[in-house]
Amino acid sequence: MREQTIMIVEDDEDLHTLYGLYLQGESYRILRAFNGKEALEILDHERPDLIVLDMIMPVMDGEEFFTRLRTERKITDIPVIIASVNEKIPQRLFDLGNIYTALRKPFSMETLLTKIQEALQERRA
């Protein structure tokens, strides 16, 4: 079975490092983007199995990235886990489809791993 790839779209370098090291330790391949614009550029040549998406970022925030991903790029098969300090995620994003869950920061790495595993399992089913 091939190594599964997780794209982390997060502007906080410390969180990037924390998520990346933890998930690499669980045998996932990690793609790193520090804003939505970088993430869209990576998607030109990479296809992750799942995206962990921060909402508040410079250059292009998570809401704009997710909207472009689903509407302009027509990429609807990649599940997204939103990781945000905001309690409220706009309903219109859920309406665009395939948001597996939204986690409110801070959360444990075990919680993130569990949600990633569940989303990937559901995707394969």
CNS distance restraints for C-alpha pairs under 8 A (distance, minus, plus):
assign (resid   3 and name CA) (resid  27 and name CA) 7.02 0.50 0.50
assign (resid   3 and name CA) (resid  28 and name CA) 6.12 0.50 0.50
assign (resid   3 and name CA) (resid  29 and name CA) 6.49 0.50 0.50
assign (resid   4 and name CA) (resid  27 and name CA) 7.91 0.50 0.50
assign (resid   4 and name CA) (resid  28 and name CA) 5.41 0.50 0.50
assign (resid   4 and name CA) (resid  29 and name CA) 6.05 0.50 0.50
assign (resid   4 and name CA) (resid  48 and name CA) 7.54 0.50 0.50
assign (resid   4 and name CA) (resid  49 and name CA) 6.16 0.50 0.50
assign (resid   5 and name CA) (resid  28 and name CA) 5.72 0.50 0.50
assign (resid   5 and name CA) (resid  29 and name CA) 4.54 0.50 0.50
assign (resid   5 and name CA) (resid  30 and name CA) 5.74 0.50 0.50
assign (resid   5 and name CA) (resid  31 and name CA) 7.17 0.50 0.50
assign (resid   5 and name CA) (resid  47 and name CA) 7.94 0.50 0.50
assign (resid   5 and name CA) (resid  48 and name CA) 4.88 0.50 0.50
assign (resid   5 and name CA) (resid  49 and name CA) 5.29 0.50 0.50
assign (resid   5 and name CA) (resid  50 and name CA) 6.85 0.50 0.50
assign (resid   6 and name CA) (resid  28 and name CA) 6.67 0.50 0.50
assign (resid   6 and name CA) (resid  29 and name CA) 6.17 0.50 0.50
assign (resid   6 and name CA) (resid  30 and name CA) 5.10 0.50 0.50
assign (resid   6 and name CA) (resid  31 and name CA) 6.20 0.50 0.50
assign (resid   6 and name CA) (resid  48 and name CA) 5.55 0.50 0.50
assign (resid   6 and name CA) (resid  49 and name CA) 5.97 0.50 0.50
assign (resid   6 and name CA) (resid  50 and name CA) 5.07 0.50 0.50
assign (resid   6 and name CA) (resid  51 and name CA) 5.73 0.50 0.50
assign (resid   6 and name CA) (resid  52 and name CA) 7.25 0.50 0.50
assign (resid   7 and name CA) (resid  30 and name CA) 5.81 0.50 0.50
assign (resid   7 and name CA) (resid  31 and name CA) 4.48 0.50 0.50
assign (resid   7 and name CA) (resid  32 and name CA) 5.95 0.50 0.50
assign (resid   7 and name CA) (resid  33 and name CA) 7.40 0.50 0.50
assign (resid   7 and name CA) (resid  48 and name CA) 5.95 0.50 0.50
assign (resid   7 and name CA) (resid  49 and name CA) 7.93 0.50 0.50
assign (resid   7 and name CA) (resid  50 and name CA) 6.35 0.50 0.50
assign (resid   7 and name CA) (resid  51 and name CA) 4.70 0.50 0.50
assign (resid   7 and name CA) (resid  52 and name CA) 6.17 0.50 0.50
assign (resid   8 and name CA) (resid  16 and name CA) 7.06 0.50 0.50
assign (resid   8 and name CA) (resid  19 and name CA) 7.87 0.50 0.50
assign (resid   8 and name CA) (resid  20 and name CA) 7.85 0.50 0.50
assign (resid   8 and name CA) (resid  30 and name CA) 7.10 0.50 0.50
assign (resid   8 and name CA) (resid  31 and name CA) 6.14 0.50 0.50
assign (resid   8 and name CA) (resid  32 and name CA) 5.22 0.50 0.50
assign (resid   8 and name CA) (resid  33 and name CA) 6.17 0.50 0.50
assign (resid   8 and name CA) (resid  51 and name CA) 6.00 0.50 0.50
assign (resid   8 and name CA) (resid  52 and name CA) 4.91 0.50 0.50
assign (resid   8 and name CA) (resid  53 and name CA) 6.33 0.50 0.50
assign (resid   9 and name CA) (resid  32 and name CA) 6.36 0.50 0.50
assign (resid   9 and name CA) (resid  33 and name CA) 4.77 0.50 0.50
assign (resid   9 and name CA) (resid  34 and name CA) 5.60 0.50 0.50
assign (resid   9 and name CA) (resid  35 and name CA) 6.00 0.50 0.50
assign (resid   9 and name CA) (resid  36 and name CA) 6.85 0.50 0.50
assign (resid   9 and name CA) (resid  39 and name CA) 6.56 0.50 0.50
assign (resid   9 and name CA) (resid  51 and name CA) 7.27 0.50 0.50
assign (resid   9 and name CA) (resid  52 and name CA) 6.09 0.50 0.50
assign (resid   9 and name CA) (resid  53 and name CA) 4.91 0.50 0.50
assign (resid   9 and name CA) (resid  54 and name CA) 6.00 0.50 0.50
assign (resid  10 and name CA) (resid  15 and name CA) 7.41 0.50 0.50
assign (resid  10 and name CA) (resid  16 and name CA) 6.36 0.50 0.50
assign (resid  10 and name CA) (resid  32 and name CA) 7.95 0.50 0.50
assign (resid  10 and name CA) (resid  33 and name CA) 6.47 0.50 0.50
assign (resid  10 and name CA) (resid  34 and name CA) 4.99 0.50 0.50
assign (resid  10 and name CA) (resid  35 and name CA) 6.27 0.50 0.50
assign (resid  10 and name CA) (resid  53 and name CA) 6.46 0.50 0.50
assign (resid  10 and name CA) (resid  54 and name CA) 5.17 0.50 0.50
assign (resid  10 and name CA) (resid  57 and name CA) 7.11 0.50 0.50
assign (resid  11 and name CA) (resid  16 and name CA) 7.63 0.50 0.50
assign (resid  11 and name CA) (resid  33 and name CA) 7.67 0.50 0.50
assign (resid  11 and name CA) (resid  34 and name CA) 4.37 0.50 0.50
assign (resid  11 and name CA) (resid  35 and name CA) 5.97 0.50 0.50
assign (resid  11 and name CA) (resid  54 and name CA) 7.65 0.50 0.50
assign (resid  11 and name CA) (resid  57 and name CA) 5.67 0.50 0.50
assign (resid  11 and name CA) (resid  58 and name CA) 7.48 0.50 0.50
assign (resid  12 and name CA) (resid  16 and name CA) 6.21 0.50 0.50
assign (resid  12 and name CA) (resid  34 and name CA) 7.50 0.50 0.50
assign (resid  13 and name CA) (resid  17 and name CA) 6.15 0.50 0.50
assign (resid  14 and name CA) (resid  18 and name CA) 6.14 0.50 0.50
assign (resid  15 and name CA) (resid  19 and name CA) 5.92 0.50 0.50
assign (resid  16 and name CA) (resid  20 and name CA) 5.81 0.50 0.50
assign (resid  16 and name CA) (resid  32 and name CA) 7.50 0.50 0.50
assign (resid  17 and name CA) (resid  21 and name CA) 5.91 0.50 0.50
assign (resid  18 and name CA) (resid  22 and name CA) 6.11 0.50 0.50
assign (resid  19 and name CA) (resid  23 and name CA) 5.97 0.50 0.50
assign (resid  19 and name CA) (resid 109 and name CA) 7.33 0.50 0.50
assign (resid  20 and name CA) (resid  24 and name CA) 5.87 0.50 0.50
assign (resid  20 and name CA) (resid  30 and name CA) 6.30 0.50 0.50
assign (resid  21 and name CA) (resid  25 and name CA) 6.09 0.50 0.50
assign (resid  22 and name CA) (resid  26 and name CA) 6.61 0.50 0.50
assign (resid  22 and name CA) (resid 109 and name CA) 7.28 0.50 0.50
assign (resid  23 and name CA) (resid  27 and name CA) 6.54 0.50 0.50
assign (resid  23 and name CA) (resid  28 and name CA) 5.57 0.50 0.50
assign (resid  23 and name CA) (resid  29 and name CA) 7.78 0.50 0.50
assign (resid  23 and name CA) (resid  30 and name CA) 7.59 0.50 0.50
assign (resid  23 and name CA) (resid 113 and name CA) 7.43 0.50 0.50
assign (resid  24 and name CA) (resid  28 and name CA) 4.90 0.50 0.50
assign (resid  24 and name CA) (resid  29 and name CA) 6.16 0.50 0.50
assign (resid  24 and name CA) (resid  30 and name CA) 6.90 0.50 0.50
assign (resid  31 and name CA) (resid  48 and name CA) 7.77 0.50 0.50
assign (resid  32 and name CA) (resid  39 and name CA) 7.79 0.50 0.50
assign (resid  33 and name CA) (resid  38 and name CA) 5.36 0.50 0.50
assign (resid  33 and name CA) (resid  39 and name CA) 5.16 0.50 0.50
assign (resid  33 and name CA) (resid  42 and name CA) 7.79 0.50 0.50
assign (resid  34 and name CA) (resid  38 and name CA) 6.51 0.50 0.50
assign (resid  34 and name CA) (resid  39 and name CA) 7.53 0.50 0.50
assign (resid  34 and name CA) (resid  57 and name CA) 7.67 0.50 0.50
assign (resid  35 and name CA) (resid  39 and name CA) 6.39 0.50 0.50
assign (resid  35 and name CA) (resid  57 and name CA) 5.76 0.50 0.50
assign (resid  35 and name CA) (resid  58 and name CA) 6.38 0.50 0.50
assign (resid  35 and name CA) (resid  59 and name CA) 6.39 0.50 0.50
assign (resid  35 and name CA) (resid  60 and name CA) 5.72 0.50 0.50
assign (resid  35 and name CA) (resid  61 and name CA) 6.47 0.50 0.50
assign (resid  35 and name CA) (resid  62 and name CA) 7.57 0.50 0.50
assign (resid  36 and name CA) (resid  40 and name CA) 6.21 0.50 0.50
assign (resid  36 and name CA) (resid  57 and name CA) 7.73 0.50 0.50
assign (resid  36 and name CA) (resid  59 and name CA) 7.31 0.50 0.50
assign (resid  36 and name CA) (resid  60 and name CA) 4.77 0.50 0.50
assign (resid  36 and name CA) (resid  61 and name CA) 5.77 0.50 0.50
assign (resid  36 and name CA) (resid  62 and name CA) 6.06 0.50 0.50
assign (resid  36 and name CA) (resid  64 and name CA) 7.35 0.50 0.50
assign (resid  36 and name CA) (resid  65 and name CA) 4.82 0.50 0.50
assign (resid  37 and name CA) (resid  41 and name CA) 6.38 0.50 0.50
assign (resid  37 and name CA) (resid  59 and name CA) 6.87 0.50 0.50
assign (resid  37 and name CA) (resid  60 and name CA) 5.63 0.50 0.50
assign (resid  37 and name CA) (resid  65 and name CA) 7.12 0.50 0.50
assign (resid  38 and name CA) (resid  42 and name CA) 6.26 0.50 0.50
assign (resid  39 and name CA) (resid  43 and name CA) 6.26 0.50 0.50
assign (resid  39 and name CA) (resid  65 and name CA) 7.84 0.50 0.50
assign (resid  40 and name CA) (resid  44 and name CA) 6.66 0.50 0.50
assign (resid  40 and name CA) (resid  65 and name CA) 7.33 0.50 0.50
assign (resid  40 and name CA) (resid  69 and name CA) 7.49 0.50 0.50
assign (resid  41 and name CA) (resid  45 and name CA) 7.71 0.50 0.50
assign (resid  42 and name CA) (resid  46 and name CA) 5.83 0.50 0.50
assign (resid  43 and name CA) (resid  47 and name CA) 6.03 0.50 0.50
assign (resid  48 and name CA) (resid  78 and name CA) 7.28 0.50 0.50
assign (resid  49 and name CA) (resid  78 and name CA) 5.98 0.50 0.50
assign (resid  49 and name CA) (resid  79 and name CA) 7.40 0.50 0.50
assign (resid  49 and name CA) (resid 120 and name CA) 7.34 0.50 0.50
assign (resid  50 and name CA) (resid  78 and name CA) 5.49 0.50 0.50
assign (resid  50 and name CA) (resid  79 and name CA) 5.18 0.50 0.50
assign (resid  50 and name CA) (resid  80 and name CA) 5.90 0.50 0.50
assign (resid  50 and name CA) (resid  81 and name CA) 7.74 0.50 0.50
assign (resid  50 and name CA) (resid 116 and name CA) 7.60 0.50 0.50
assign (resid  50 and name CA) (resid 119 and name CA) 7.97 0.50 0.50
assign (resid  50 and name CA) (resid 120 and name CA) 7.30 0.50 0.50
assign (resid  51 and name CA) (resid  78 and name CA) 7.11 0.50 0.50
assign (resid  51 and name CA) (resid  79 and name CA) 6.46 0.50 0.50
assign (resid  51 and name CA) (resid  80 and name CA) 4.76 0.50 0.50
assign (resid  51 and name CA) (resid  81 and name CA) 6.22 0.50 0.50
assign (resid  52 and name CA) (resid  80 and name CA) 5.89 0.50 0.50
assign (resid  52 and name CA) (resid  81 and name CA) 4.82 0.50 0.50
assign (resid  52 and name CA) (resid  82 and name CA) 5.89 0.50 0.50
assign (resid  52 and name CA) (resid  83 and name CA) 6.63 0.50 0.50
assign (resid  53 and name CA) (resid  62 and name CA) 6.34 0.50 0.50
assign (resid  53 and name CA) (resid  80 and name CA) 6.81 0.50 0.50
assign (resid  53 and name CA) (resid  81 and name CA) 6.09 0.50 0.50
assign (resid  53 and name CA) (resid  82 and name CA) 4.76 0.50 0.50
assign (resid  53 and name CA) (resid  83 and name CA) 5.68 0.50 0.50
assign (resid  53 and name CA) (resid  84 and name CA) 7.92 0.50 0.50
assign (resid  54 and name CA) (resid  61 and name CA) 7.81 0.50 0.50
assign (resid  54 and name CA) (resid  62 and name CA) 5.74 0.50 0.50
assign (resid  54 and name CA) (resid  82 and name CA) 6.00 0.50 0.50
assign (resid  54 and name CA) (resid  83 and name CA) 4.96 0.50 0.50
assign (resid  54 and name CA) (resid  84 and name CA) 5.43 0.50 0.50
assign (resid  55 and name CA) (resid  61 and name CA) 5.68 0.50 0.50
assign (resid  55 and name CA) (resid  62 and name CA) 3.99 0.50 0.50
assign (resid  55 and name CA) (resid  63 and name CA) 6.10 0.50 0.50
assign (resid  55 and name CA) (resid  82 and name CA) 7.20 0.50 0.50
assign (resid  55 and name CA) (resid  83 and name CA) 7.06 0.50 0.50
assign (resid  55 and name CA) (resid  84 and name CA) 5.69 0.50 0.50
assign (resid  56 and name CA) (resid  61 and name CA) 5.39 0.50 0.50
assign (resid  56 and name CA) (resid  62 and name CA) 6.27 0.50 0.50
assign (resid  56 and name CA) (resid  84 and name CA) 7.39 0.50 0.50
assign (resid  57 and name CA) (resid  61 and name CA) 4.68 0.50 0.50
assign (resid  57 and name CA) (resid  62 and name CA) 6.86 0.50 0.50
assign (resid  60 and name CA) (resid  64 and name CA) 6.33 0.50 0.50
assign (resid  60 and name CA) (resid  65 and name CA) 6.52 0.50 0.50
assign (resid  61 and name CA) (resid  65 and name CA) 6.26 0.50 0.50
assign (resid  62 and name CA) (resid  66 and name CA) 5.93 0.50 0.50
assign (resid  63 and name CA) (resid  67 and name CA) 6.12 0.50 0.50
assign (resid  63 and name CA) (resid  93 and name CA) 7.35 0.50 0.50
assign (resid  64 and name CA) (resid  68 and name CA) 6.12 0.50 0.50
assign (resid  65 and name CA) (resid  69 and name CA) 5.98 0.50 0.50
assign (resid  66 and name CA) (resid  70 and name CA) 6.22 0.50 0.50
assign (resid  66 and name CA) (resid  93 and name CA) 7.39 0.50 0.50
assign (resid  67 and name CA) (resid  71 and name CA) 5.89 0.50 0.50
assign (resid  67 and name CA) (resid  72 and name CA) 7.74 0.50 0.50
assign (resid  67 and name CA) (resid  93 and name CA) 7.04 0.50 0.50
assign (resid  67 and name CA) (resid  96 and name CA) 7.43 0.50 0.50
assign (resid  68 and name CA) (resid  72 and name CA) 4.95 0.50 0.50
assign (resid  68 and name CA) (resid  73 and name CA) 6.24 0.50 0.50
assign (resid  69 and name CA) (resid  73 and name CA) 5.01 0.50 0.50
assign (resid  69 and name CA) (resid  74 and name CA) 6.30 0.50 0.50
assign (resid  69 and name CA) (resid  75 and name CA) 5.68 0.50 0.50
assign (resid  69 and name CA) (resid  76 and name CA) 7.58 0.50 0.50
assign (resid  70 and name CA) (resid  74 and name CA) 4.83 0.50 0.50
assign (resid  70 and name CA) (resid  75 and name CA) 5.23 0.50 0.50
assign (resid  70 and name CA) (resid  76 and name CA) 5.58 0.50 0.50
assign (resid  70 and name CA) (resid  96 and name CA) 6.45 0.50 0.50
assign (resid  70 and name CA) (resid  97 and name CA) 7.78 0.50 0.50
assign (resid  71 and name CA) (resid  75 and name CA) 7.71 0.50 0.50
assign (resid  71 and name CA) (resid  96 and name CA) 7.93 0.50 0.50
assign (resid  76 and name CA) (resid  97 and name CA) 6.86 0.50 0.50
assign (resid  76 and name CA) (resid  98 and name CA) 6.66 0.50 0.50
assign (resid  77 and name CA) (resid  98 and name CA) 7.12 0.50 0.50
assign (resid  78 and name CA) (resid  98 and name CA) 7.11 0.50 0.50
assign (resid  79 and name CA) (resid  98 and name CA) 5.14 0.50 0.50
assign (resid  79 and name CA) (resid  99 and name CA) 5.79 0.50 0.50
assign (resid  79 and name CA) (resid 100 and name CA) 5.87 0.50 0.50
assign (resid  79 and name CA) (resid 119 and name CA) 6.83 0.50 0.50
assign (resid  79 and name CA) (resid 120 and name CA) 7.89 0.50 0.50
assign (resid  79 and name CA) (resid 123 and name CA) 7.66 0.50 0.50
assign (resid  80 and name CA) (resid  98 and name CA) 6.44 0.50 0.50
assign (resid  80 and name CA) (resid  99 and name CA) 4.76 0.50 0.50
assign (resid  80 and name CA) (resid 100 and name CA) 5.67 0.50 0.50
assign (resid  80 and name CA) (resid 101 and name CA) 7.35 0.50 0.50
assign (resid  81 and name CA) (resid  99 and name CA) 6.05 0.50 0.50
assign (resid  81 and name CA) (resid 100 and name CA) 5.56 0.50 0.50
assign (resid  81 and name CA) (resid 101 and name CA) 5.21 0.50 0.50
assign (resid  81 and name CA) (resid 102 and name CA) 5.71 0.50 0.50
assign (resid  81 and name CA) (resid 103 and name CA) 7.27 0.50 0.50
assign (resid  81 and name CA) (resid 115 and name CA) 7.89 0.50 0.50
assign (resid  81 and name CA) (resid 116 and name CA) 7.70 0.50 0.50
assign (resid  82 and name CA) (resid  99 and name CA) 7.35 0.50 0.50
assign (resid  82 and name CA) (resid 101 and name CA) 6.40 0.50 0.50
assign (resid  82 and name CA) (resid 102 and name CA) 4.46 0.50 0.50
assign (resid  82 and name CA) (resid 103 and name CA) 6.01 0.50 0.50
assign (resid  83 and name CA) (resid 102 and name CA) 5.95 0.50 0.50
assign (resid  83 and name CA) (resid 103 and name CA) 4.90 0.50 0.50
assign (resid  83 and name CA) (resid 104 and name CA) 5.96 0.50 0.50
assign (resid  83 and name CA) (resid 105 and name CA) 6.34 0.50 0.50
assign (resid  84 and name CA) (resid 102 and name CA) 7.43 0.50 0.50
assign (resid  84 and name CA) (resid 103 and name CA) 6.43 0.50 0.50
assign (resid  84 and name CA) (resid 104 and name CA) 5.20 0.50 0.50
assign (resid  84 and name CA) (resid 105 and name CA) 5.46 0.50 0.50
assign (resid  85 and name CA) (resid 104 and name CA) 5.39 0.50 0.50
assign (resid  85 and name CA) (resid 105 and name CA) 4.85 0.50 0.50
assign (resid  85 and name CA) (resid 106 and name CA) 7.38 0.50 0.50
assign (resid  86 and name CA) (resid 104 and name CA) 6.75 0.50 0.50
assign (resid  87 and name CA) (resid 104 and name CA) 6.50 0.50 0.50
assign (resid  89 and name CA) (resid  93 and name CA) 7.38 0.50 0.50
assign (resid  89 and name CA) (resid 102 and name CA) 7.86 0.50 0.50
assign (resid  90 and name CA) (resid  94 and name CA) 7.30 0.50 0.50
assign (resid  91 and name CA) (resid  95 and name CA) 6.28 0.50 0.50
assign (resid  92 and name CA) (resid  96 and name CA) 6.45 0.50 0.50
assign (resid  93 and name CA) (resid  97 and name CA) 7.11 0.50 0.50
assign (resid  93 and name CA) (resid  99 and name CA) 7.93 0.50 0.50
assign (resid  94 and name CA) (resid  98 and name CA) 7.27 0.50 0.50
assign (resid  94 and name CA) (resid  99 and name CA) 6.08 0.50 0.50
assign (resid 100 and name CA) (resid 119 and name CA) 6.26 0.50 0.50
assign (resid 101 and name CA) (resid 115 and name CA) 7.70 0.50 0.50
assign (resid 103 and name CA) (resid 107 and name CA) 7.10 0.50 0.50
assign (resid 107 and name CA) (resid 111 and name CA) 6.62 0.50 0.50
assign (resid 107 and name CA) (resid 112 and name CA) 7.31 0.50 0.50
assign (resid 108 and name CA) (resid 112 and name CA) 6.51 0.50 0.50
assign (resid 109 and name CA) (resid 113 and name CA) 6.06 0.50 0.50
assign (resid 110 and name CA) (resid 114 and name CA) 6.07 0.50 0.50
assign (resid 111 and name CA) (resid 115 and name CA) 6.25 0.50 0.50
assign (resid 112 and name CA) (resid 116 and name CA) 6.15 0.50 0.50
assign (resid 113 and name CA) (resid 117 and name CA) 6.10 0.50 0.50
assign (resid 114 and name CA) (resid 118 and name CA) 6.14 0.50 0.50
assign (resid 115 and name CA) (resid 119 and name CA) 6.06 0.50 0.50
assign (resid 116 and name CA) (resid 120 and name CA) 6.12 0.50 0.50
assign (resid 117 and name CA) (resid 121 and name CA) 6.01 0.50 0.50
assign (resid 118 and name CA) (resid 122 and name CA) 6.08 0.50 0.50
assign (resid 119 and name CA) (resid 123 and name CA) 6.11 0.50 0.50
assign (resid 120 and name CA) (resid 124 and name CA) 6.32 0.50 0.50
assign (resid 121 and name CA) (resid 125 and name CA) 6.31 0.50 0.50
